[in-house]
Amino acid sequence: GGLTPAELEALLVDLYKPDYLVNPRIFIQVMNYRPYYLIGEVRGTGAFPFKAGMTYLTAIANAGGFTYRAKKDHVIVIRADDPEQREIELDVEEKVQPGDIIRVEERLF
C-alpha cells in the first residue's frame, strides 16, 4: 500500500533476487483505478472511469463538456488521498488522479 507500480516492482525484485531467482523480471500493471467524480457546471455529473494521462479538460469532455455558465479556465479539486479534504484550484490542463472529486464553478457573467 502507498507504493507506485515502479516502487513495488523494485521492492519485489529485491525480495526475490538474493534467495529465489537469479535475475527476476517483474512487471506491475494496475488493472482498475478508482473512478473520478464530476460535479458542477458540466453536462454530465457522476462517477467516470479513470484513464492514465487524462487532463481535467479531457475528463470534462468525457462528461459531455461544460454548460454555458461554466468557468472554463480552472477546476476545484478534492484529492482522494487528502485526509483533510482540502479544495485546491487547478488549471484544466493538469492531470487527473484516481478518486479526484472535480467541481466546475459557475461564472458570474
SVG drawing of the C-alpha trace seen along z (x, -y; Angstrom):
<svg xmlns="http://www.w3.org/2000/svg" viewBox="-26 -39 48 59">
<polyline fill="none" stroke="black" stroke-width="0.4" points="0.0,0.0 1.1,-3.5 3.7,-2.4 3.7,-3.2 3.9,-0.3 7.6,-1.0 8.4,-1.1 6.5,2.2 8.5,3.8 11.8,2.7 10.7,4.0 9.7,7.4 12.9,7.7 14.9,7.0 13.0,9.6 13.3,12.4 16.8,11.7 19.1,12.9 17.4,16.2 14.9,17.4 15.7,16.1 19.0,15.2 17.6,12.3 14.0,11.6 12.0,9.6 8.7,8.3 6.2,6.1 3.3,4.5 0.3,3.1 -2.8,1.5 -5.9,3.1 -8.5,0.9 -8.2,-2.6 -10.7,-4.4 -13.2,-6.5 -13.1,-10.3 -16.2,-12.3 -17.6,-15.4 -20.0,-17.9 -21.0,-21.5 -21.3,-23.2 -20.8,-20.1 -23.4,-18.5 -23.0,-15.1 -22.2,-14.6 -21.3,-11.5 -18.6,-8.8 -16.4,-8.2 -13.7,-5.6 -10.2,-6.9 -7.6,-6.6 -3.9,-7.4 -2.7,-10.7 -6.1,-12.3 -6.4,-16.0 -9.3,-17.8 -10.4,-19.2 -10.5,-15.6 -12.4,-14.4 -15.0,-17.2 -15.2,-16.4 -16.0,-12.7 -18.9,-14.0 -20.4,-16.0 -18.5,-19.2 -19.1,-22.5 -22.5,-24.1 -22.8,-27.6 -22.4,-29.1 -19.2,-27.3 -15.8,-28.8 -13.6,-27.1 -10.1,-28.1 -9.8,-26.1 -11.5,-23.5 -11.7,-22.9 -10.4,-19.5 -10.5,-17.4 -7.9,-14.7 -9.0,-11.3 -5.8,-10.8 -6.1,-14.1 -7.4,-13.3 -8.3,-17.0 -10.4,-17.1 -9.0,-20.5 -10.2,-22.1 -7.5,-23.2 -7.8,-25.2 -6.1,-23.7 -5.7,-24.6 -7.8,-22.4 -4.6,-21.1 -3.4,-19.5 -3.6,-15.7 -6.5,-13.9 -5.7,-11.5 -7.8,-8.4 -10.6,-9.3 -10.5,-13.1 -13.7,-15.0 -13.8,-17.7 -16.1,-20.7 -16.6,-23.1 -17.7,-26.5 -20.3,-28.8 -19.1,-32.1 -20.9,-35.3 -21.4,-36.9"/>
</svg>
